[in-house]
Amino acid sequence: MFSADGRHFALSRIRTSLPVVECYATADWFANPQAALAPRWASANIGRLPTLNAEGRRLAFFHAPTTPGASYALVVVETAGNAIVWSKQVYQTPLARPSLSADGRSVAWTSPSSPSRAVNQVWRADVDAGTIMLVSVAPDGITEGNGNSKFASLSADGRYVAFASLADNLVADDTNGAMDVFLRDLQTGRTLLVSRTPSGAPGGGWSLRPFFSARAAASSS
């Protein structure tokens, strides 16, 4: 996983039988292509599924202690060179790779609202403010989506979240019984079903894995 400027990349790999997250400067590899480089930063315990913000200073990943059976937590760290400036646990028991805004202030991910609930939802946190909001939500702004949601993707400015969902209560006319791609404006609270046919009806098949360009959302179907 690269930062947007390509100067940093992060990966998860096995060390001493456990997965850890490591972050490297891309230029270091080309300066010493035959060397066994040490990472600029590495997670202290188990880590997986890292993602970087645009300039590579903030990193979100799933972290767990080495205690057998311990659950993962979503953690965001800010680094300066080889040092950690701060580390924050954002959420417990996340699922799927998180998505960061360009400045690293916003992070989105997938997780059930509680261990007792089987349906996965999409969430977004303001890391600096310490606030969390439900993204896969019905028009009333309160009711959770009634089907699994996944593949959360944040726009660069953190205002929009695109995601795929089987829920049919996120918009009024979702009647196709398939997984669709949705786009939510976090400022206005409006959600759109974007995987539609040319006539404007919900798509006839499943749509998955939305992603953003610098300004807009797209999806693969």
DADAKA-V997744 format. One record per helix or strand of 2 or more residues. SS is the DSSP state (H for helix, E for strand). FROM is the first residue (numbers start at 1). LEN is the number of residues. If there is no record, write none. Layout:
# DADAKA-V997744
ss=SS from=FROM len=LEN
ss=SS from=FROM len=LEN
This chain:
# DADAKA-V997744
ss=E from=8 len=8
ss=E from=18 len=8
ss=H from=26 len=6
ss=E from=41 len=2
ss=E from=46 len=7
ss=E from=58 len=7
ss=E from=73 len=8
ss=E from=83 len=10
ss=E from=95 len=6
ss=E from=106 len=7
ss=E from=120 len=7
ss=E from=131 len=4
ss=E from=149 len=6
ss=E from=160 len=6
ss=E from=180 len=6
ss=E from=190 len=4
ss=E from=208 len=5
ss=E from=217 len=4
